[in-house]
């Protein structure tokens, strides 16, 4: 579900958290006016199953699909081949490069690149790593 302002997004997220309706619940924020609440539930059957281990990119699917079907393993690892959105800095979100980069689309490659960037950091003091996952009390989240 897409939201265009943080107040409604976090209120809906809190409501779903309190009710414990979905088996899985998370939020994805692309900007202050593009926020998504993602709900997931186990199912015994699916009309199709998406695969985000290669050419398709999960974070883009959030913006394009109203619903999606993944295996349990696919859901747990849905972000892995996206390198948590950092792959765009290496060109790996371009289909032509992604086609040849299949063996590198994993957390191990990402960790190696991040270690290399830390070694090179003294050479480029304007570069810094950003932690994307933060914990904020839900009542403070809209203002954050």
DSSP file (Angstrom, degrees, kcal/mol; ACC not computed):
  #  RESIDUE AA STRUCTURE BP1 BP2  ACC     N-H-->O    O-->H-N    N-H-->O    O-->H-N    TCO  KAPPA ALPHA  PHI   PSI    X-CA   Y-CA   Z-CA
    1    1 A X              0   0    0      0, 0.0    36,-2.4     0, 0.0     2,-0.3   0.000 360.0 360.0 360.0 128.2    0.0    0.0    0.0
    2    2 A X  E     -A   36   0A   0     34,-0.2     2,-0.3    32,-0.0    34,-0.2  -0.668 360.0-171.0 -91.9 142.4    1.5    3.4   -1.1
    3    3 A X  E     -A   35   0A   0     32,-3.3    32,-2.4    -2,-0.3     3,-0.1  -0.950  18.0-158.1-127.0 149.7    1.4    6.5    1.1
    4    4 A X  S    S+     0   0    0     -2,-0.3     2,-0.3    30,-0.2    30,-0.1   0.349  79.3  41.7-109.6   4.1    2.3   10.0    0.1
    5    5 A X  S  > S-     0   0    0     30,-0.1     4,-1.5     1,-0.1     3,-0.3  -0.989  76.3-126.7-150.8 145.5    2.9   11.3    3.6
    6    6 A X  H  > S+     0   0    0     26,-0.4     4,-2.8    -2,-0.3     5,-0.3   0.821 100.7  63.2 -62.1 -36.4    4.7    9.9    6.7
    7    7 A X  H  > S+     0   0    0      1,-0.2     4,-2.0     2,-0.2    -1,-0.2   0.938 109.0  39.2 -56.5 -51.8    1.8   10.4    9.2
    8    8 A X  H  > S+     0   0    0     -3,-0.3     4,-2.3     2,-0.2    -1,-0.2   0.867 115.0  55.0 -65.9 -37.4   -0.6    8.0    7.5
    9    9 A X  H  X S+     0   0    0     -4,-1.5     4,-2.3     2,-0.2    -2,-0.2   0.956 112.7  40.0 -59.9 -53.1    2.1    5.6    6.6
   10   10 A X  H  X S+     0   0    0     -4,-2.8     4,-2.4     2,-0.2    -1,-0.2   0.833 113.6  54.8 -71.6 -31.2    3.3    5.2   10.2
   11   11 A X  H  X S+     0   0    0     -4,-2.0     4,-2.4    -5,-0.3    -1,-0.2   0.928 111.5  44.8 -64.2 -44.1   -0.2    5.2   11.6
   12   12 A X  H  X S+     0   0    0     -4,-2.3     4,-2.5     2,-0.2     5,-0.2   0.909 112.6  51.3 -66.2 -41.8   -1.2    2.3    9.3
   13   13 A X  H  X S+     0   0    0     -4,-2.3     4,-2.1     1,-0.2    -2,-0.2   0.915 111.9  47.3 -60.6 -43.7    2.1    0.4   10.1
   14   14 A X  H  X S+     0   0    0     -4,-2.4     4,-2.4     2,-0.2    -2,-0.2   0.903 110.7  51.9 -65.2 -41.6    1.3    0.8   13.8
   15   15 A X  H  X S+     0   0    0     -4,-2.4     4,-2.0     1,-0.2    -2,-0.2   0.932 111.7  45.5 -61.7 -46.3   -2.3   -0.3   13.4
   16   16 A X  H  X>S+     0   0    0     -4,-2.5     4,-1.6     1,-0.2     5,-0.8   0.878 112.0  52.8 -65.1 -37.0   -1.2   -3.5   11.5
   17   17 A X  H  <5S+     0   0    0     -4,-2.1    -2,-0.2    -5,-0.2    -1,-0.2   0.903 110.0  47.9 -63.7 -41.7    1.5   -4.2   14.1
   18   18 A X  H  <5S+     0   0    0     -4,-2.4    -1,-0.2     1,-0.2    -2,-0.2   0.869 114.4  45.4 -67.6 -37.2   -1.0   -3.9   16.9
   19   19 A X  H  <5S-     0   0    0     -4,-2.0    -1,-0.2    -5,-0.2    -2,-0.2   0.736  92.8-147.0 -78.8 -22.9   -3.5   -6.2   15.2
   20   20 A X  T  <5 +     0   0    0     -4,-1.6    -3,-0.2    -5,-0.2    -4,-0.1   0.844  46.0 145.7  58.2  36.3   -0.9   -8.8   14.2
   21   21 A X      < +     0   0    0     -5,-0.8    -4,-0.1    20,-0.0     2,-0.1   0.977  49.1  57.6 -69.9 -57.1   -2.8   -9.6   11.0
   22   22 A X  S    S-     0   0    0     -6,-0.2    19,-0.2     1,-0.1     3,-0.1  -0.380  74.5-135.0 -78.4 155.7   -0.1  -10.3    8.5
   23   23 A X  S    S+     0   0    0     17,-1.3     2,-0.3     1,-0.2    18,-0.2   0.835  97.1  22.6 -70.8 -32.8    2.6  -13.0    9.0
   24   24 A X  E    S-B   40   0A   0     16,-2.4    16,-2.5     2,-0.0     2,-0.4  -0.986  70.4-179.6-135.0 144.8    5.2  -10.5    7.8
   25   25 A X  E     +B   39   0A   0     -2,-0.3     2,-0.3    14,-0.2    14,-0.2  -0.980  11.7 149.0-147.3 129.6    5.1   -6.7    7.9
   26   26 A X  E     -B   38   0A   0     12,-2.2    12,-3.4    -2,-0.4     2,-0.4  -0.975  29.9-133.1-152.3 167.7    7.6   -4.1    6.8
   27   27 A X  E     -B   37   0A   0     -2,-0.3     2,-0.4    10,-0.2    10,-0.2  -0.940   9.5-160.6-124.9 148.2    7.8   -0.6    5.4
   28   28 A X  E     -B   36   0A   0      8,-2.6     8,-2.9    -2,-0.4     2,-0.5  -0.997   5.6-164.6-130.3 128.5    9.8    0.8    2.5
   29   29 A X  E     +B   35   0A   0     -2,-0.4     6,-0.2     6,-0.2     3,-0.1  -0.957  18.6 168.6-119.4 121.1   10.5    4.5    2.1
   30   30 A X  E    S-     0   0A   0      4,-2.7     2,-0.3    -2,-0.5     5,-0.2   0.657  74.2 -26.2 -97.8 -22.5   11.8    5.9   -1.2
   31   31 A X  E >  S-B   34   0A   0      3,-1.2     3,-1.6     1,-0.0    -1,-0.4  -0.960  78.0 -76.9-176.5 175.3   11.3    9.5   -0.2
   32   32 A X  T 3  S+     0   0    0     -2,-0.3   -26,-0.4     1,-0.3     3,-0.1   0.684 131.4  36.6 -66.2 -15.7    9.1   11.8    2.0
   33   33 A X  T 3  S+     0   0    0      1,-0.2     2,-0.3   -28,-0.1    -1,-0.3   0.182 110.5  63.8-120.5  16.8    6.2   11.4   -0.4
   34   34 A X  E <   + B   0  31A   0     -3,-1.6    -4,-2.7   -30,-0.1    -3,-1.2  -0.765  61.2 149.8-142.9  94.3    6.6    7.8   -1.5
   35   35 A X  E     -AB   3  29A   0    -32,-2.4   -32,-3.3    -2,-0.3     2,-0.4  -0.962  23.6-160.7-128.9 141.6    6.2    5.3    1.3
   36   36 A X  E     -AB   2  28A   0     -8,-2.9    -8,-2.6    -2,-0.4     2,-0.5  -0.979  11.3-152.7-128.8 135.2    5.0    1.7    1.1
   37   37 A X  E     - B   0  27A   0    -36,-2.4     2,-0.5    -2,-0.4   -10,-0.2  -0.931  19.9-159.7 -99.9 126.3    3.6   -0.7    3.7
   38   38 A X  E     - B   0  26A   0    -12,-3.4   -12,-2.2    -2,-0.5     2,-0.4  -0.935   8.2-173.0-113.0 122.6    4.2   -4.3    2.7
   39   39 A X  E     - B   0  25A   0     -2,-0.5     2,-0.4   -14,-0.2   -14,-0.2  -0.913   3.1-174.6-113.3 141.3    2.2   -7.1    4.2
   40   40 A X  E     - B   0  24A   0    -16,-2.5   -16,-2.4    -2,-0.4   -17,-1.3  -0.986   4.5-176.3-135.5 147.5    2.9  -10.8    3.6
   41   41 A X        -     0   0    0     -2,-0.4   -19,-0.1   -18,-0.2     2,-0.1  -0.996  32.7-105.8-140.5 143.8    1.1  -14.0    4.5
   42   42 A X        -     0   0    0     -2,-0.3     2,-0.3     2,-0.0   -19,-0.0  -0.388  40.3-174.4 -63.9 146.6    1.9  -17.6    4.1
   43   43 A X        -     0   0    0      1,-0.1     3,-0.1    -2,-0.1    -1,-0.0  -0.992  31.4-141.4-144.1 147.9   -0.1  -19.4    1.4
   44   44 A X  S    S+     0   0    0     -2,-0.3     2,-0.3     1,-0.1    -1,-0.1   0.699  89.9  21.4 -82.4 -19.9   -0.4  -23.0    0.3
   45   45 A X        -     0   0    0      3,-0.0     2,-0.3     0, 0.0    -1,-0.1  -0.979  63.5-163.2-145.9 159.3   -0.7  -22.0   -3.4
   46   46 A X        -     0   0    0     -2,-0.3     3,-0.1     1,-0.1    23,-0.0  -0.997  26.0-135.0-142.9 143.0    0.2  -19.1   -5.6
   47   47 A X  S    S-     0   0    0     -2,-0.3     2,-0.3     1,-0.2    -1,-0.1   0.750  93.0 -12.4 -70.1 -22.2   -0.9  -18.1   -9.1
   48   48 A X        -     0   0    0     -3,-0.0     2,-0.4     2,-0.0    -1,-0.2  -0.949  65.5-130.8-162.8 167.9    2.8  -17.3   -9.9
   49   49 A X        -     0   0    0     -2,-0.3    21,-0.2    -3,-0.1     2,-0.2  -0.988  17.5-142.8-133.1 124.5    6.1  -16.9   -8.1
   50   50 A X        -     0   0    0     19,-3.6     2,-0.5    -2,-0.4    21,-0.4  -0.509   8.7-152.1 -81.2 153.1    8.5  -14.0   -8.6
   51   51 A X      > +     0   0    0     -2,-0.2     5,-0.5    19,-0.1     3,-0.4  -0.962  18.1 175.2-130.9 114.3   12.2  -14.5   -8.6
   52   52 A X  T   5 +     0   0    0     -2,-0.5    29,-0.3     1,-0.2     6,-0.3   0.014  56.8  97.7-106.1  26.2   14.5  -11.6   -7.5
   53   53 A X  T   5S+     0   0    0      4,-0.1    -1,-0.2    27,-0.1    52,-0.1   0.453  96.9   4.2 -92.4   0.5   17.8  -13.5   -7.6
   54   54 A X  T   5S+     0   0    0     -3,-0.4    -2,-0.1     2,-0.3    47,-0.0   0.153 127.4   3.3-144.6 -98.9   18.8  -12.3  -11.1
   55   55 A X  T   5S+     0   0    0     -4,-0.1     2,-0.2     2,-0.0    -3,-0.1   0.845 107.4  74.9 -79.5 -33.8   17.3   -9.9  -13.6
   56   56 A X  S   <S-     0   0    0     -5,-0.5     2,-0.5     1,-0.0    -2,-0.3  -0.548  71.2-144.3 -82.0 146.7   14.3   -8.6  -11.6
   57   57 A X    >>  -     0   0    0     -2,-0.2     4,-1.4     1,-0.1     3,-0.6  -0.947   1.5-150.6-116.9 120.1   14.9   -6.1   -8.7
   58   58 A X  H 3> S+     0   0    0     -2,-0.5     4,-1.4    20,-0.5     3,-0.5   0.896  93.1  55.7 -58.3 -46.7   12.7   -6.3   -5.6
   59   59 A X  H 3> S+     0   0    0      1,-0.3     4,-0.7     2,-0.2    -1,-0.2   0.839 108.7  49.3 -62.0 -30.3   12.9   -2.7   -4.6
   60   60 A X  H <> S+     0   0    0     -3,-0.6     4,-0.8     1,-0.2     3,-0.5   0.829 103.5  60.9 -72.9 -31.2   11.6   -1.7   -8.0
   61   61 A X  H >X S+     0   0    0     -4,-1.4     4,-3.0    -3,-0.5     3,-0.6   0.838  94.3  63.2 -65.3 -31.9    8.8   -4.2   -7.8
   62   62 A X  H 3< S+     0   0    0     -4,-1.4    -1,-0.2     1,-0.3    -2,-0.2   0.890 105.9  45.3 -58.4 -39.2    7.4   -2.5   -4.7
   63   63 A X  H 3< S+     0   0    0     -4,-0.7    -1,-0.3    -3,-0.5    -2,-0.2   0.674 122.2  36.5 -77.4 -17.8    6.7    0.6   -6.8
   64   64 A X  H << S+     0   0    0     -4,-0.8     2,-0.4    -3,-0.6    -2,-0.2   0.730 105.1  64.1-109.6 -28.2    5.2   -1.3   -9.7
   65   65 A X     <  -     0   0    0     -4,-3.0     3,-0.1     1,-0.1    -1,-0.1  -0.817  50.2-161.2-109.9 140.5    3.2   -4.2   -8.3
   66   66 A X  S    S+     0   0    0     -2,-0.4     2,-0.3     1,-0.2    -1,-0.1   0.795  86.8  10.5 -79.9 -32.3    0.1   -4.3   -6.2
   67   67 A X        -     0   0    0      2,-0.0     2,-0.3     0, 0.0    -1,-0.2  -0.966  66.5-174.1-144.5 160.8    0.7   -7.9   -5.1
   68   68 A X        -     0   0    0     -2,-0.3     2,-0.4    -3,-0.1   -19,-0.0  -0.981  15.0-142.3-152.6 156.3    3.5  -10.4   -5.5
   69   69 A X        +     0   0    0     -2,-0.3   -19,-3.6   -29,-0.0     2,-0.3  -0.992  25.5 166.1-129.0 125.9    4.1  -14.0   -4.7
   70   70 A X        -     0   0    0     -2,-0.4   -19,-0.1   -21,-0.2     2,-0.1  -0.947  37.0-111.3-133.5 154.2    7.4  -15.3   -3.4
   71   71 A X     >  -     0   0    0    -21,-0.4     4,-2.3    -2,-0.3     5,-0.2  -0.339  42.6-103.5 -70.1 167.6    8.6  -18.6   -1.9
   72   72 A X  H  > S+     0   0    0      2,-0.2     4,-2.4     1,-0.2     5,-0.2   0.936 126.0  46.9 -59.7 -45.5    9.5  -18.3    1.8
   73   73 A X  H  > S+     0   0    0      1,-0.2     4,-2.3     2,-0.2    -1,-0.2   0.915 111.1  52.0 -62.2 -42.9   13.2  -18.4    0.8
   74   74 A X  H  4 S+     0   0    0      1,-0.2    -1,-0.2     2,-0.2    -2,-0.2   0.866 110.4  48.7 -61.7 -36.7   12.6  -15.8   -1.9
   75   75 A X  H >< S+     0   0    0     -4,-2.3     3,-1.0     2,-0.2     4,-0.2   0.931 111.6  48.0 -69.0 -45.3   10.9  -13.5    0.6
   76   76 A X  H 3< S+     0   0    0     -4,-2.4     3,-0.3     1,-0.2    -2,-0.2   0.888 122.6  34.1 -63.0 -39.1   13.7  -13.8    3.2
   77   77 A X  T >X S+     0   0    0     -4,-2.3     3,-1.2    -5,-0.2     4,-0.6   0.177  81.2 117.9-102.4  16.4   16.4  -13.1    0.6
   78   78 A X  T <4 S+     0   0    0     -3,-1.0   -20,-0.5     1,-0.3    -1,-0.2   0.763  80.7  42.7 -58.3 -27.8   14.4  -10.7   -1.6
   79   79 A X  T >>>S+     0   0    0     -3,-0.3     3,-1.4    -4,-0.2     5,-1.3   0.642  91.1  88.5 -89.8 -16.0   16.9   -7.8   -0.9
   80   80 A X  G X45S+     0   0    0     -3,-1.2     3,-1.2     1,-0.3    -2,-0.1   0.881  88.8  44.2 -57.4 -48.1   20.1   -9.8   -1.2
   81   81 A X  G 3<5S+     0   0    0     -4,-0.6    -1,-0.3   -29,-0.3    25,-0.1   0.611 110.1  57.9 -76.1  -9.0   20.7   -9.4   -4.9
   82   82 A X  G X4>S-     0   0    0     -3,-1.4     5,-1.3    -4,-0.1     3,-0.7   0.556  99.5-136.5 -90.1  -9.2   19.8   -5.7   -4.7
   83   83 A X  G X<5 -     0   0    0     -3,-1.2     3,-1.7    -4,-0.7    -3,-0.2   0.858  65.8 -64.8  53.5  36.2   22.6   -5.2   -2.2
   84   84 A X  G 3 <S-     0   0    0     -5,-1.3    -1,-0.2     1,-0.3    -4,-0.1   0.910  96.8 -53.9  53.6  47.2   20.1   -3.1   -0.3
   85   85 A X  G X 5S+     0   0    0     -3,-0.7     3,-0.7    -6,-0.2    -1,-0.3   0.395 119.0 106.7  72.4   0.5   19.9   -0.5   -3.1
   86   86 A X  G X 5 +     0   0    0     -3,-1.7     3,-1.6    -4,-0.2     4,-0.3   0.658  55.8  82.0 -82.0 -14.6   23.7    0.0   -3.2
   87   87 A X  G > XS+     0   0    0     -5,-1.3     5,-1.9     1,-0.3     3,-1.5   0.743  75.2  73.5 -64.6 -20.4   24.2   -1.8   -6.4
   88   88 A X  G X 5S+     0   0    0     -3,-0.7     3,-1.1     1,-0.3    -1,-0.3   0.816  88.5  61.0 -63.2 -27.2   23.2    1.2   -8.4
   89   89 A X  G < 5S+     0   0    0     -3,-1.6    -1,-0.3     1,-0.2    -2,-0.2   0.682 108.2  43.7 -71.8 -16.5   26.6    2.8   -7.5
   90   90 A X  G < 5S-     0   0    0     -3,-1.5    -1,-0.2    -4,-0.3    -2,-0.2   0.271 116.6-112.5-108.7   8.3   28.3   -0.1   -9.3
   91   91 A X  T X 5S+     0   0    0     -3,-1.1     3,-1.5    -4,-0.2     6,-0.3   0.533  78.6 129.6  77.3   6.2   25.9   -0.1  -12.3
   92   92 A X  T 3 < +     0   0    0     -5,-1.9    -4,-0.2     1,-0.3    -5,-0.1   0.517  58.8  68.2 -79.1  -3.1   24.4   -3.4  -11.4
   93   93 A X  T 3  S+     0   0    0     -6,-0.4     2,-0.4    -5,-0.1    -1,-0.3   0.487  79.4  96.0 -89.3  -2.2   20.8   -2.2  -11.7
   94   94 A X  S <> S-     0   0    0     -3,-1.5     4,-3.0     1,-0.1     3,-0.3  -0.755  79.5-134.1 -85.4 131.7   21.3   -1.8  -15.4
   95   95 A X  H  > S+     0   0    0     -2,-0.4     4,-2.2     1,-0.2    -1,-0.1   0.860 101.5  53.3 -57.1 -41.1   20.0   -4.9  -17.2
   96   96 A X  H  > S+     0   0    0      1,-0.2     4,-0.9     2,-0.2    -1,-0.2   0.913 115.3  39.8 -64.0 -42.1   23.0   -5.3  -19.5
   97   97 A X  H >> S+     0   0    0     -6,-0.3     4,-1.2    -3,-0.3     3,-0.5   0.899 113.5  55.1 -72.4 -40.4   25.4   -5.2  -16.6
   98   98 A X  H 3< S+     0   0    0     -4,-3.0     4,-0.4     1,-0.2     3,-0.2   0.857  99.3  62.9 -60.5 -35.6   23.2   -7.4  -14.4
   99   99 A X  H 3< S+     0   0    0     -4,-2.2     3,-0.4     1,-0.2    -1,-0.2   0.892 112.5  34.5 -56.8 -41.7   23.1  -10.0  -17.2
  100  100 A X  H << S+     0   0    0     -4,-0.9     3,-0.3    -3,-0.5    -1,-0.2   0.590 111.9  63.7 -88.8 -11.8   26.8  -10.6  -16.9
  101  101 A X    >X  +     0   0    0     -4,-1.2     3,-2.1    -3,-0.2     4,-0.7   0.314  62.3 117.4 -96.7   8.4   27.0  -10.0  -13.1
  102  102 A X  G >4 S+     0   0    0     -3,-0.4     3,-1.4    -4,-0.4    -1,-0.2   0.850  74.2  52.2 -48.4 -45.8   24.8  -12.9  -12.0
  103  103 A X  G 34 S+     0   0    0     -3,-0.3    -1,-0.3     1,-0.2     6,-0.1   0.745 111.0  49.9 -64.6 -19.1   27.6  -14.7  -10.0
  104  104 A X  G <4 S+     0   0    0     -3,-2.1     2,-2.2     1,-0.1    -1,-0.2   0.468  77.9 105.3 -97.4  -2.2   28.2  -11.4   -8.1
  105  105 A X    <<  +     0   0    0     -3,-1.4     2,-0.3    -4,-0.7    -1,-0.1  -0.492  64.1  88.0 -82.0  77.0   24.6  -10.7   -7.1
  106  106 A X  S  > S-     0   0    0     -2,-2.2     4,-1.7   -25,-0.1     3,-0.2  -0.974  88.9 -98.3-162.0 168.4   25.0  -11.6   -3.4
  107  107 A X  H  > S+     0   0    0     -2,-0.3     4,-2.9     1,-0.2     5,-0.2   0.822 114.6  62.7 -65.7 -33.1   25.9  -10.4    0.0
  108  108 A X  H  > S+     0   0    0      2,-0.2     4,-2.1     1,-0.2    -1,-0.2   0.932 106.0  44.9 -60.6 -45.7   29.4  -11.8   -0.2
  109  109 A X  H  > S+     0   0    0      1,-0.2     4,-2.4     2,-0.2    -1,-0.2   0.920 112.5  52.3 -63.0 -43.3   30.3   -9.6   -3.2
  110  110 A X  H  X S+     0   0    0     -4,-1.7     4,-2.4     1,-0.2    -2,-0.2   0.924 108.7  50.3 -59.0 -45.0   28.7   -6.6   -1.5
  111  111 A X  H  X S+     0   0    0     -4,-2.9     4,-2.3     1,-0.2    -1,-0.2   0.898 109.9  50.7 -61.6 -40.5   30.7   -7.1    1.7
  112  112 A X  H  X S+     0   0    0     -4,-2.1     4,-2.2    -5,-0.2    -1,-0.2   0.919 110.9  48.0 -63.4 -43.2   33.9   -7.3   -0.3
  113  113 A X  H  X S+     0   0    0     -4,-2.4     4,-2.4     1,-0.2    -2,-0.2   0.887 111.1  50.9 -65.6 -37.9   33.2   -4.1   -2.1
  114  114 A X  H  X S+     0   0    0     -4,-2.4     4,-1.9     2,-0.2    -1,-0.2   0.897 109.6  50.1 -67.6 -38.9   32.3   -2.3    1.2
  115  115 A X  H  X S+     0   0    0     -4,-2.3     4,-1.7     2,-0.2    -2,-0.2   0.911 111.1  49.7 -63.2 -41.3   35.6   -3.5    2.7
  116  116 A X  H  X S+     0   0    0     -4,-2.2     4,-1.8     1,-0.2    -2,-0.2   0.918 109.1  51.6 -62.8 -42.9   37.5   -2.2   -0.3
  117  117 A X  H  X S+     0   0    0     -4,-2.4     4,-1.1     1,-0.2    -1,-0.2   0.853 106.6  54.6 -64.5 -33.0   35.7    1.1   -0.1
  118  118 A X  H  < S+     0   0    0     -4,-1.9     4,-0.4     1,-0.2    -1,-0.2   0.868 108.0  49.4 -67.1 -35.4   36.7    1.4    3.6
  119  119 A X  H  < S+     0   0    0     -4,-1.7     3,-0.3     1,-0.2    -2,-0.2   0.838 115.6  43.4 -69.8 -31.8   40.3    0.9    2.6
  120  120 A X  H >X S+     0   0    0     -4,-1.8     3,-1.9     1,-0.2     4,-0.8   0.598  88.1  94.8 -87.4 -11.8   40.0    3.6   -0.1
  121  121 A X  G >< S+     0   0    0     -4,-1.1     3,-1.2     1,-0.3     6,-0.3   0.842  76.7  58.9 -52.1 -42.7   38.0    6.0    2.2
  122  122 A X  G 34 S+     0   0    0     -4,-0.4     3,-0.4    -3,-0.3    -1,-0.3   0.786 103.4  55.2 -59.4 -23.5   41.1    8.0    3.3
  123  123 A X  G <4 S+     0   0    0     -3,-1.9     2,-0.3     1,-0.3    -1,-0.3   0.740 117.6  33.9 -78.8 -22.9   41.7    8.8   -0.3
  124  124 A X    X<  +     0   0    0     -3,-1.2     3,-1.8    -4,-0.8    -1,-0.3  -0.742  66.5 178.1-131.5  83.3   38.2   10.2   -0.7
  125  125 A X  T 3  S+     0   0    0     -3,-0.4    -1,-0.1    -2,-0.3    -3,-0.1   0.619  76.0  67.2 -67.1 -10.5   37.1   11.9    2.5
  126  126 A X  T 3  S+     0   0    0     -5,-0.1     2,-0.4     2,-0.0    -1,-0.3   0.540  84.4  88.6 -85.2  -5.7   33.8   13.0    1.0
  127  127 A X    <   +     0   0    0     -3,-1.8     2,-0.3    -6,-0.3    -3,-0.1  -0.763  53.0 168.3 -94.6 135.5   32.5    9.4    0.8
  128  128 A X        -     0   0    0     -2,-0.4     2,-0.2     2,-0.0   -10,-0.0  -0.994  33.0-118.1-143.3 151.1   30.8    7.8    3.7
  129  129 A X        -     0   0    0     -2,-0.3     2,-0.5   -15,-0.0   -15,-0.0  -0.611  26.5-148.6 -83.6 147.9   28.8    4.7    4.3
  130  130 A X        -     0   0    0     -2,-0.2     2,-0.5     0, 0.0    -2,-0.0  -0.976   7.4-138.6-121.3 129.6   25.1    5.1    5.4
  131  131 A X        -     0   0    0     -2,-0.5    -2,-0.0     1,-0.1     0, 0.0  -0.765  16.3-169.6 -84.0 126.0   23.3    2.6    7.6
  132  132 A X        +     0   0    0     -2,-0.5     2,-0.6     1,-0.1    -1,-0.1   0.744  62.8  73.2 -92.4 -24.8   19.8    2.2    6.2
  133  133 A X        +     0   0    0      2,-0.0     2,-0.3     0, 0.0    -1,-0.1  -0.818  59.4 163.6 -97.4 120.9   18.1    0.3    9.0
  134  134 A X        -     0   0    0     -2,-0.6     2,-0.6     2,-0.0    -2,-0.0  -0.937  32.8-132.9-132.3 155.0   17.3    2.3   12.0
  135  135 A X        +     0   0    0     -2,-0.3     2,-0.4     2,-0.0    -2,-0.0  -0.951  31.0 166.8-112.5 120.5   15.0    1.8   15.0
  136  136 A X        -     0   0    0     -2,-0.6     5,-0.1     0, 0.0    -2,-0.0  -0.992  45.0-102.6-129.7 134.2   12.8    4.8   15.9
  137  137 A X    >>  -     0   0    0     -2,-0.4     3,-2.1     1,-0.1     4,-1.0  -0.377  36.4-121.5 -55.4 136.0    9.8    4.7   18.3
  138  138 A X  H 3> S+     0   0    0      1,-0.3     4,-0.6     2,-0.2     3,-0.4   0.803 110.7  57.9 -55.5 -34.0    6.7    4.6   16.1
  139  139 A X  H 34 S+     0   0    0      1,-0.2    -1,-0.3     2,-0.1     4,-0.2   0.738 112.4  41.2 -70.8 -19.9    5.3    7.8   17.6
  140  140 A X  H <> S+     0   0    0     -3,-2.1     4,-1.7     1,-0.1     3,-0.3   0.541  92.2  89.8 -98.2  -9.8    8.5    9.7   16.7
  141  141 A X  H  < S+     0   0    0     -4,-1.0    -2,-0.1    -3,-0.4    -1,-0.1   0.876  79.5  55.6 -61.9 -43.4    8.9    8.2   13.2
  142  142 A X  T  < S+     0   0    0     -4,-0.6    -1,-0.2     1,-0.2  -136,-0.2   0.910 112.1  43.4 -59.6 -39.6    6.8   10.7   11.2
  143  143 A X  T  4        0   0    0     -3,-0.3    -1,-0.2     1,-0.3    -2,-0.2   0.824 360.0 360.0 -75.0 -28.5    8.9   13.6   12.4
  144  144 A X     <        0   0    0     -4,-1.7    -1,-0.3    -3,-0.0    -2,-0.2   0.512 360.0 360.0 -64.8 360.0   12.2   11.7   11.9
